[in-house]
Amino acid sequence: MKTEKEINMLIVEAKKEVDRLEEQRHKDLGNSMNFIHNEIELQRTLAQIEAYEETLN
């Protein structure tokens, strides 16, 4: 079982990843497959953050 501090660190890291993925939206990703992959990763990471936050409540 992870401690509250560890979960908060995971949330911070996941939010950094969200920022990175959102920044990718503004770049030319080359083709639609890369765009779709980026969007899926973004949604997965947002869901991860939500799950981490739920464990804290």
Helices and strands as residue ranges (DSSP letters): H 4-24, H 32-56
